[in-house]
Amino acid sequence: MFYLCVSMMFLMWLFVMSVFHSSLGQNSFLRAYSPGNIIIGGLFPIHLKTNRTNTSAPLSCSDYGLNTFLHSQVMIYAINKINLPNITIGYDIYDTCGDVGLALRATLQLLKNQSDPESCLVPADAQFKLLEPKTKVVIGERYSEVSIAVARLVALSSVAQISYASTSELLSSKFKFPTFLRTVPSDKYQTRGIVELVKIFHWKTVIIVGSDDEYGKYGSDSLQDNFNKKSICIEFVHILSADFTTNNNSMDQTELNELLEKIQNSSAEAIIIFTKDTNAEIILEAAIEHRVNRTWIASDAWSSSSKISAMSDIKLAGEVFGFIYKQKEVPGFKDHVMSMFNGTNNTILRDYQTQHLLSLNKSEEERNQYLASYIDQDESYGIYIAVRVIAEGLRRLLKCNDHLCERSSSFTALELLSEIQKVNFTENNTQIYFDSDGDPSLGYDIVYWNRSDCNKSMIIQTIGEYSPDGKITDRKILSSLLVLLVFLFPSADSTCKHCEDGAYSHPEENTCLKKSDDYLDWEDPFSIILSSLAVVGIIATIVFAVLFAVYLKTPIVKAVGGYLCFLELFALLAGFCLTFTFIGKPTEKIHCVGVPLFGIAFTLCISCILANLLQIFLGFKFDLKAESWIKKLNKPLVVVTIISGIQLGLSVSWLTKEPPHPDNKSLDYTILYNCKIEPHTYFIAMLVYNTFLGLICFLFAFKGRQLPDLYKNASLITISMLLFVVIWIIFLPIYLTLTGKYQPAVQSAAILTSCFSILGCHLAPKCYIMLFRKELNHERAIAEYIRKFYEQKGISVVHSQSIIVFSKSNLTLTP
């Protein structure tokens, strides 16, 4: 299993490589590289956009970001400040252009092996041993969407990834992203802070604008949950399309116009834009153009954007509040920029000097001042802290003091990751350490875009602080703004009425509307399809039972276990009937017994098949001298009773102690009704037991293919058991992660597919022989088939006859 998992990882790896190498061709990266004993990787969106479209045009980057260019130089500046005796720290920095594809391609370059630069971690031997990458840690990326993709890739080699700006709550999951850390707090705290700010200003109705990516989607969902808990109205939520930044598209322009029209016509007191800065820039440009003067709340992705705050006529858009992680200056970096980087040299810097610096019609001093104005105090400081964390981790790992390091620079990425996770030091009066989720213990600054008369651009001022414990510490300016805004812009007349359970507030009508019930209705298309299939299965099972009863004394019925086949058909009939328990509104416990009862029914079905296979296997594989021992094992009813009894005991215990029960979950506008299975212990135990039995059947049947099998019994059971096992392996993760009214539909579909796999693969071919190949349904056909089989194997006729006699006596004429 381990080798299979590793093989799948490498197939995914090679697929990613082939896709991006073919799609990007020979386009080169904007890259800065410096050799060293230890290499630190860097991923920065120096260009903010690409021309990625549905066409096959060569991929290129655009929209050069001066602040993101400076981010790359902060990393180099901080690395040059690291002082480890006799060890040189190098760097390998790439421009990702904010694109997932380019970031993955850059990551593959970073993860190449030291000794074999062309390896890209392709396994060097049959043991699938991952080669140690040359890059031991990666700083970046900026956007959560890109960081999530990169985190999945670097985790394969246990390389630590430290982001300086990705705040998505999803990245806190160590199960999915075990090597991801960050120097900024999670959106979990930011969304709570935004809600607290809205409460302070006594705003009762808001609008949420998110985006179709991990950052905007998870942030918007978190905001909705928190606002609902505080009984604050959400007039509407708008999720921007994934390609919203390519606003030359007529569909995107239509989306923008519709959004602005809804904002203009709304009575909401604040518009929260929780998306990346490029999306926010487009929205605010349009707001200025259409004179949409409102109060905006900015997420950390754009709340300190010097580009947006410097937009022409930005004051016309209205008041802007925002949240940004703790701001501090990178010590000495501004002077470093003013000195034109103090004579340092790297490819990214040369690109700026040749492609962008000369285009500024200013003196050298003015150019330096202009560039220094783009130095931010949030993301830049996050990068600086990331480098400091790495330096501290290296110091601990290599056991360094001011004069020497006891250990050489030869170590694994996993060792460095382990030390980085344990760092705990103080920087600028702030304690730096990571919690179990890889998040720092930092809060947020609340900022306000002050409209100054003497300056066209906004002045971004810090007016308060939000700590992870949920408290807002306000400064005098926040208190003054609170009084001013409440006086000048009183709350709208449409208040958010507090409603009882089962109802929701309508912000425009100031009334409570009843939430609608949501469940898998009988009239739902999925319900109709599932019910139709269940009816077909029931009819087919009854028809099969009649045929088996008519041909009960014939060899083919005995070949599938004789009377056992009726138990098998009864179990399948029960499985098909249980499909109907998953449809409709569950209100009583009896509506939720479908899964436990199916466990009993399907175990009965599999035990009948296993008893039948045991007969075949014992009949043909054991020596005649061992006949008495075989007879002790060859008791189908005992086998079925024992195997089914275990599952029966498990299911009865389940239904007695922790049975599935009706449950309802109140959502924004609906109440979701379903059957709740918690904890999942009994459910998983039932599935594991049935899967175990299925695998045993599969192994017996697979081995039985080598025996004389006129009716292909073993081969058909092999297929049906393989289908059953695959179906439930696919079903389990889907079921555990799926929510909503279609969860029972997935359960029902898995049960139906399992039943049809047995009915269609194991029993249907026997009915076909009964009706259309009657010449095969005779003892002489079986005897002749066995005789020919053993003659081909070189066994004498006399011996083959003895096998036939023996098999008749022990298998009840099972070939």
Buried (B, 14 or more C-beta within 10 A) or exposed (E): EEEEEBEEBBEEBEEBBEEBEEBBEEEEBBBBBBEBEBBBBBBBBBBBBBBBEEEEEEBEBEBBBBBBBBBBBBBBBBBBBBEBEEBEBBBBBBBBBBBBBBBBBBBBBBBBBEEEEEBBBBBBEEEBEBBBBBBBBBBBBBBBBBBBBBBBBBBBBBBBBBBBBBBBBBBBEEEEBBBBBBBBBBBBBBBBBBBBBBBBBEBBBBBBBBBBBBBBBBBBBBBBEBBBEEEBBBBBBBBBBEBBBBBEBEEBEEBBEEBBEBBEEBBBBBBBBBBBBBBBBBBBBBBBEBEBEBBBBBBBBBBBBBBBBBBEEBBBBBBBBBBBBBBBBBBEBBEBBBEBBEEBEBBBBEBBBEEBBEEEEEEEEEBBEEBBBBBBBBBBBBBBBBBBBBBBBBBBBBEBEEEEBEEEBEBBBBBBBBBBBEBEEEBEEBEBEBEEBBBBEBBBBBBBBBBEEEEEBBEBBBBBBBBBEEEBEBBEBBEEBBEEBBEEBEBBEBEBBEBEEEBBBBBEEEEBEEBEBBBBBEEBEBBEBBBEBBEEBBEBBEEBBEBBEEBEEBBBBBBBBBBBBBBBBBBBBBBBBBBBBBBBBBEEEEBBBBBBBBBBBBBBBBBBBBBBBBBBBBBBEBEEEEEEEBEEBBBBEEBBBEBBEBBBEBBEEBBEEBBBBBBBEBBEEBBBBBBEBEEEEBBEBBBEBBBEBBBBBBEBBBBBEEBBBBBBBBBBBBBBBBBBBEBBEEBBEEBEEEEBBBBBBBBBBBBBBBBBBBBBBBBBBBBEBBEEEEEBBEBEBBBEBBBEBBEEEEBEEEEBBEBBEBBBEBBBBBB
